[in-house]
Amino acid sequence: MNSNMVWGIARMLLWLMIVGFLFALSQLVPLGVFTFLTEENFTLNLLREQMDVLGSNAFLMGLTGIGSALFLIPILVAILKVQGANVASYFPLKIINPKHFMLWMVLGTGWMYGQDYLMELFNIVKIPEAMLNIHYPDEFSKWLLVLGVGVMAPILEEVIFRGFLLKEFSFTFLGMTGAIFLTSAIWAVIHSQYDPVYLLIIFMTGLLFGYARVKSGTLLVPIVLHILFNVSAAIELYQLKGFL
């Protein structure tokens, strides 16, 4: 193994550890602040209890989705500035030709229907059980979940995977194509609460988002596609539950 490949692997592992730690911290901080402000006697055990129900509580999921994005995105920007990197090259937000933008939306919508076909082919339910088991403490939590998980979480995940990590990994022996595959695989792995077929679909969706990011030259396209996917899933879930 040559020195360039060794350095490339070390660089990837280093950034994965750093971003992984920051992502975990971004989940903990908003939850900790909320618990501290709303509970008279704040303890670590109380915070652990909140973390235990995070994945099934719509209010906490929405709150954490919003808080994580507001916490972590500025940190990633600061890291790049400290390195003297061109922030815009990591998070390009240029506006593209409306016709090209609509083409990406059509492709994204087509893939959403393709997901439905795969689920029917493998005889699996369209909405994962984890989503069906979410508890909604009040009416407000329904819409907070849409904002946090449907909008803010996609923005954060695209900034991390199709922005920061994609650019960093493209500097290694992987190149841009390999970086798209690796970031898509890692993105799928962080959704390990779902069944294997869902993970395969998430991986393939990541490939679409990564390709869209590179070909369009802007992070806006995968962000909008990701929001479209998540909000559409939320609408289907709410229709099934009779909320809409």
C-alpha positions in Angstrom: 0.0 0.0 0.0 1.6 3.3 -1.1 1.9 6.3 1.2 -0.8 8.3 -0.6 -3.3 5.5 0.0 -2.3 5.2 3.7 -2.6 8.9 4.2 -6.0 8.9 2.4 -7.4 6.2 4.6 -6.0 7.9 7.7 -7.5 11.2 6.6 -10.9 9.6 6.0 -10.9 7.8 9.4 -9.9 11.0 11.2 -12.7 13.1 9.6 -15.2 10.3 10.3 -14.3 10.3 13.9 -14.4 14.1 14.2 -17.7 14.4 12.3 -19.2 11.4 14.1 -18.4 12.9 17.5 -19.7 16.3 16.5 -22.9 14.7 15.1 -23.5 12.8 18.4 -22.8 16.0 20.4 -25.3 17.9 18.2 -28.0 15.4 19.2 -27.1 15.7 22.9 -26.8 19.5 23.2 -30.3 20.6 22.2 -31.8 17.8 24.2 -29.6 18.7 27.2 -30.5 22.4 27.0 -34.3 21.6 26.7 -34.1 19.3 29.7 -32.2 21.8 31.8 -34.6 24.6 31.0 -37.8 22.6 31.6 -36.9 20.4 34.6 -36.5 21.7 38.1 -33.8 19.2 39.1 -31.5 18.5 36.1 -29.5 15.3 36.4 -27.6 13.1 33.9 -30.0 10.3 34.6 -32.9 12.5 33.6 -31.0 13.4 30.4 -30.5 9.6 29.7 -34.2 9.0 30.1 -34.9 11.7 27.5 -32.3 10.1 25.1 -33.9 6.7 25.6 -37.3 8.0 24.3 -35.8 10.3 21.6 -36.5 7.9 18.8 -40.1 7.5 19.6 -41.2 11.0 20.8 -42.2 13.4 18.0 -41.6 16.5 20.0 -38.1 15.5 21.0 -37.2 14.3 17.5 -38.4 17.6 16.0 -36.6 19.6 18.6 -33.4 17.7 18.2 -33.5 17.9 14.4 -33.7 21.7 14.5 -31.2 22.1 17.3 -28.7 19.7 15.7 -28.6 21.7 12.5 -28.3 25.1 14.3 -25.5 23.7 16.4 -23.4 21.7 13.9 -23.5 23.6 10.7 -21.7 26.7 12.1 -19.1 24.4 13.6 -18.3 22.8 10.3 -18.1 26.2 8.7 -15.7 27.3 11.5 -13.5 24.2 11.0 -13.1 25.0 7.3 -12.3 28.7 8.0 -9.7 27.7 10.6 -8.1 25.4 7.9 -8.2 28.3 5.4 -10.4 26.3 3.1 -12.8 27.7 0.6 -16.1 27.3 2.4 -18.1 27.8 -0.8 -16.4 24.9 -2.5 -17.7 22.6 0.3 -21.1 24.1 0.5 -21.9 25.6 -2.9 -25.4 27.2 -2.9 -25.5 28.6 -6.4 -28.8 28.8 -8.3 -29.0 26.7 -11.4 -31.1 27.0 -14.6 -34.8 26.4 -13.7 -35.1 23.8 -16.4 -32.2 21.8 -15.0 -33.6 22.2 -11.5 -36.9 20.8 -12.6 -35.2 17.9 -14.3 -33.6 16.9 -11.0 -37.0 17.2 -9.3 -38.5 14.9 -12.0 -35.6 12.4 -11.5 -36.1 12.5 -7.7 -39.8 12.0 -8.0 -39.2 9.1 -10.4 -36.9 7.5 -7.8 -39.5 7.9 -5.1 -41.9 5.8 -7.2 -38.9 3.4 -7.9 -38.6 2.9 -4.1 -42.3 1.9 -3.9 -41.7 -0.7 -6.6 -38.7 -2.2 -4.8 -40.7 -2.4 -1.6 -43.5 -4.2 -3.3 -41.0 -6.5 -5.0 -39.5 -7.4 -1.7 -42.9 -7.5 0.0 -42.1 -5.0 2.7 -44.2 -2.3 4.2 -43.7 1.2 2.8 -43.6 2.9 6.2 -41.1 1.4 8.7 -42.3 0.2 12.0 -40.1 2.8 13.8 -42.0 5.6 12.2 -45.4 4.0 12.9 -44.5 3.7 16.6 -43.7 7.4 17.1 -45.6 9.0 20.0 -47.1 12.5 19.6 -47.5 14.3 23.0 -49.6 17.1 21.5 -50.8 18.7 18.2 -47.7 21.0 18.1 -45.4 18.0 18.1 -46.8 16.8 14.8 -45.6 19.9 13.0 -42.4 20.3 15.0 -41.5 16.8 13.7 -42.1 17.8 10.1 -39.9 20.9 10.5 -37.2 19.1 12.4 -37.1 15.7 10.6 -38.6 16.8 7.3 -36.6 20.0 6.7 -33.8 20.7 9.1 -32.4 17.2 9.3 -32.1 16.9 5.5 -30.3 20.2 5.4 -27.8 19.1 8.1 -27.3 15.6 6.5 -26.6 17.1 3.1 -24.2 19.6 4.6 -22.4 16.7 6.3 -22.5 14.0 3.6 -22.8 15.7 0.2 -21.0 18.8 1.4 -18.2 18.4 4.0 -17.4 14.6 3.8 -17.9 14.3 0.0 -15.4 17.1 -0.6 -12.9 15.8 1.9 -13.0 12.2 0.7 -12.7 13.4 -3.0 -9.1 14.6 -2.1 -8.1 11.0 -1.3 -7.3 8.1 -3.6 -11.1 7.6 -3.9 -11.7 10.6 -6.1 -15.1 12.1 -6.5 -16.8 8.9 -7.7 -15.5 6.8 -4.8 -16.4 9.6 -2.4 -20.0 9.5 -3.6 -20.2 5.7 -3.0 -18.5 5.9 0.5 -20.6 8.8 1.8 -23.7 7.0 0.5 -22.7 3.9 2.4 -22.0 5.7 5.6 -25.2 7.7 5.3 -27.1 4.4 5.0 -25.3 2.9 8.0 -26.4 5.8 10.3 -30.0 4.7 9.5 -29.4 1.2 11.0 -32.7 1.3 12.8 -34.3 0.2 9.5 -34.4 -3.2 7.8 -31.7 -4.2 5.3 -33.9 -3.5 2.3 -34.5 0.0 3.6 -30.8 0.5 4.0 -30.2 -0.6 0.4 -32.8 2.0 -0.8 -31.2 4.7 1.4 -27.8 3.8 -0.1 -29.1 4.1 -3.6 -30.8 7.4 -2.7 -27.5 8.6 -1.4 -25.9 7.8 -4.8 -28.6 10.0 -6.5 -28.0 12.9 -4.0 -24.3 12.7 -4.5 -24.5 12.5 -8.3 -27.0 15.5 -8.2 -24.6 17.5 -6.0 -21.6 16.9 -8.4 -23.5 17.3 -11.7 -25.5 20.3 -10.7 -22.6 22.0 -9.0 -24.8 23.1 -6.0 -25.8 21.6 -2.7 -29.2 23.1 -3.1 -30.4 20.3 -5.4 -29.7 17.4 -3.0 -31.0 19.5 -0.1 -34.3 20.1 -1.9 -34.5 16.5 -3.0 -33.9 15.3 0.5 -36.6 17.6 1.9 -39.0 16.4 -0.8 -38.4 12.8 0.2 -38.7 13.3 3.9 -41.7 15.6 3.8 -43.5 13.2 1.4 -42.8 10.4 3.8 -44.2 12.5 6.7 -47.4 13.3 4.7 -47.9 9.6 3.9 -47.4 8.7 7.6 -49.8 11.4 8.7 -52.4 10.3 6.2 -52.1 6.7 7.5 -52.6 7.9 11.0 -55.5 10.1 10.1 -53.8 13.4 11.0 -54.5 14.9 7.5 
